Amino acid sequence: MDAAGATLQPILILLAAAVLAVAACRLFALPPILGYLTIGLALGPKALGAVADDAMTRHLAEFGVVFLMFSIGLEFSLPKLRVMQREVFGLGSAQVLLTIAGCVALSILVGSGDWRSGLAAGGVLAMSSTAVITKLLAERMELETAHGRAIMGVLLFQDLAVVPLLILIPVLAQPATGIGAAIAAALAKAAFVLAALLLAGPRVMRAWFGLVARRKSTELFVLNVLLVILAMAFVTGLAGLSLALGAFLAGMLIAETEYHVEVEAMLGPFKGLALGVFLPIWDLGQAALKK
């Protein structure tokens, strides 16, 4: 098989499996996310091995995570955070911190004794899909109930906790001797980049999207959204931070504009697809961290 065929093969496998999984979920009236989770676990290198552990697959996963984190950032709302601060910083912080602490303790007691793998695993287990759970609550008309507000508070804190986790987890792969200095340097660099983007970003984003929207071109609007996502990822990558952090910030900034509804409608079908690309190679990241 030539290079082009080798490049297309894992993409075709993932897309074909995703089509079959979504069709099966629709047939049995199940959420499509369950299908993506199933094919992700089945096709990964620790199961059937249909997706190989190579550089191309890792790059594919990186792009999947970028678009996934953009969709999470798009759901993040600063006004909603202010209104629900008791649920967010009470229940939400307790859920995330206790989950991470439990995984770290378990890793030290019965695992390899390396707290870093426990922290990474705890950060993953503490997260939930805001899009899926919000949709289920809305379908049951439970968003404004007491338990609905509590759940939304936990989900908002999880979205907020993504930012420090995106900064810390890549640093954990470094040698243990210099990890303290590496974490401090990463947090300082992230604080500078985040301050610059969040202070100037909303005004620039509103003006830029307004300029693009006045052209009244759907193609131009779609291209502009892709440009913003990848440009923000590129900026954070240049700063030594993760590409996913830049995509998250892009989503958060667009969420503060009046065009976020159009962007959400445009990217809605691709949220699950991003999961379908990322999940098959989740354990590759775990293997890289252990190395």
N, C-alpha and C positions, 0 to 999 in steps of 0.2 A: 504494500500500500504506500502511495506517495505521501509527501508531507501534508498536502491539502486534505487528503482523505483521512489521515491520522488526526488532523485538527478537527474535522467535522464529526468524526465518529462519536466522541463522548457527547457532543451537543445534540446530535440526532437521537442518541439513546435516551438522553434526559428528556428531550421534547416528546418523543414517542411515548415514553413511560408516563409523562405528565398528562398527555392527552387521554391515555387509557385510564389513569387514576381518576382524573376529574370526571370522565364519563361514568365510571363505576360509582363514584360518590353521588353524582346526580341521579343515577338509577335508584340508589338506595336512600335518597334524600339525606345525605350526610354532607357536612361542610367540606369543600374542596381541600382545605388545609390538611385534613386527615390523609387525603390521598398523597399530597406532597410529602408529608412526614413519612408515610409508608415507603414510597419509592426512594426517598432519601436514605432511609435506613437499609433498604434492600440492595440498592445499587452501589453503596459506598464500598471503599476498598477493604473494609473489615467484614463484609458480607459476601455478596456475589462478585465483587471486584470488577463490575462493568465499567466503573470510572477509575482510571489508573491514578496512582500516586506519582504525578510528574509535574513539571513546571507549568505546562499549559493548563492543567486542571486547577492548579493553585491560582493562576491568573483569572481563570473563569470564575472561581469562587470569590475572588476579590471584587470583581464587578458585581456579582450577585449580592454580596454584602453591602456594597456601596448603594445600590438601588433600594435594598431593604432598609438601610438606615435612613435614607432620604424619606421613605414613606413613614417611618417612625417620627422623624423630625417634623414632617408635615402635619402630624396629628398632635404635636405638642403645642399647647396654648398657654401663653403667659397670663392672660386675664383669667382663664379657668383655674390656673394654679393659685392665683391670689384669692379667689372666692372659696376654694376648697382646701385652704392651707392646713386646717386641722386634720382632715382625712389624709392629705398628702404626706405631711411631715410627721404624723402620728402613726397611723396604721401602715402607711407606705414604707417609711423608714424602718419600722420594726420588722416588716416582712422581708425586706431586702437584707438588712444587716444580720438578722437571725439566720437566714438561709446561708449567707456567706460564712458566718461564724461556725455554723454546724458542719459545713463542708470542710472548712479548714481544720476543725477539731477531728473530724473523721479521717481526713487525709494524714494527719499527724499520728493518730492512734493506730489505725489499721492499714494505712497505705504505706507509701514510700518514706513517710516522714517529712516530705517536702511541702511546706505550707503554700507554696506558690501554685501548685497544681490544684489544691483545694480551693484557693481563692478564685482561680479561673473557672473551675467547675461550679462553684457557688454563684459566681456572677451570672453564669449561663442559666442555672436552675432557678435563679431568682426572677428571671425575666419572663414575661407573658406576652402574648400577641394582643396589643391594644386594639388593632383593627377587628380581629375575630371576636373578642369578648364584647367590645362595644356594639358590634352588629347583632350579636345574640341578645344582649340586653335591650337594644332598640326594638328588635322583633317581638320581644315579650313585653314591651312597654314598661320596663323596670328601671330605666335610667334615672328617674326622679324619686325612686323609693330609697329607703334608708340603706338597704344593703347595696342598691345600685350605686349610690353616692360613695359608699365605702369602697366598693370595687374600683370605681373610677379614680378614687384618691390613690389607691395602691398602684394602679396602672400609670398614673401621672408621675408618681415618684420613680417607678421603674424607668420611664422614659428619661427622667432627669438623671438617674443613676447611670444611664448608658454612657454619658460623657466622661466621668472619671474612669469608668471601667475601660473605655476605649483607649484612654491614655496609659493606664496602669498595666493592662494585660500584655501588650507588646514588650514592655520593659522587663516583665517577669522572666522572659527567656534569657536575659543576660546573666553572666556569672554572679554567684551569690556574694562575692567579696565586694563588688562595687554597686550592688543593687540600690543601696540607700541613696548614694549620690546620683545614680541614674534616675531614680524616681523623683528626687527633688528637682533635677534639671528638667525632666519632662513636664512636671507640673508648672514650673516657672515659665517655660516656653509656651505651654498651653494657655496659661493665664494671659500672657501678652497677646497671643494670636486671638484668643477668644474675645478679649477686651476690644481689640482693634476691629474685629469683624462685627461684634454685637453693637458697638457704638455707632459705627459708620454704616453697617450693613442694611438696617431697615430702610433708611432714607434712600440709599442708593438703589436698593431692590425695588422699592415702590416706583421710583422715577424710571428705572430701566424697563420694568414690566409695563408701565403705562405707555412708554414710547413704543414698545413692541406691539401692545394691544391695539394701539391706534392704527396700525397697518392693516388690521382686520384680515389676517392671514393665519389659518390654522396651522399650516406647515411651518411658518415662521415661529409661531408660538411654541410648537412642539420642539423645534430645533433650539429655541432659546432656553427652554427648561432643561434639555439635555446639556447644553453649554454651561448653564449655571451649576448643575450638579457636578459635572466633571471638572469645571474650573475651581470650584471650592475644594473638591477632593485633591486637586493638584496643588493648591496653595498649602493645605495642611500637610500634604506629603512633602513639599519642599521644606516645611518647618520641622520635619522629622517626626510628625505625628501621623496617625493612621488616615488612610483615604476615607474610611467609613466615618470618621469624625467630621471631615469636611462635608460629606454628603448629609449627615445629620444636621449640621448648621445651615446648609442650603435649604433643607426642608423647613427648619424652624423659622428662617427669615422669610421664606415665601408664605408660610402660614400667617405671618403678620400683615400680609398684603390683602387687597380685595380680590385677588385673582386665585386664591388658594382653592376655592371650590372647583374652578375649571381645571386646575392642575390635578386635584384629587380624582375628578371624574376621568381625566385623561389617563392617569397612571393606575387606576383601580385594578384592572385585570392583570397588571404586571407585578402586583405585590406578592401574590401566590407564586408566580413564576420565579421571582427572586429567591423565595424559600426553596423552590424546587431545584434551583441551581446550587444553592449554598449547602443544604442539608446533606447531600450525598458525600460531601468531603469534610464534614464537620470534624471527624476524628483525625483528619490530617493536621488540623491546627493543634489538637491535643498532642499528637506525636511530635510536632515541631517544638511545642512548649517543653515537653519532657527532655528533648535533646539539649 
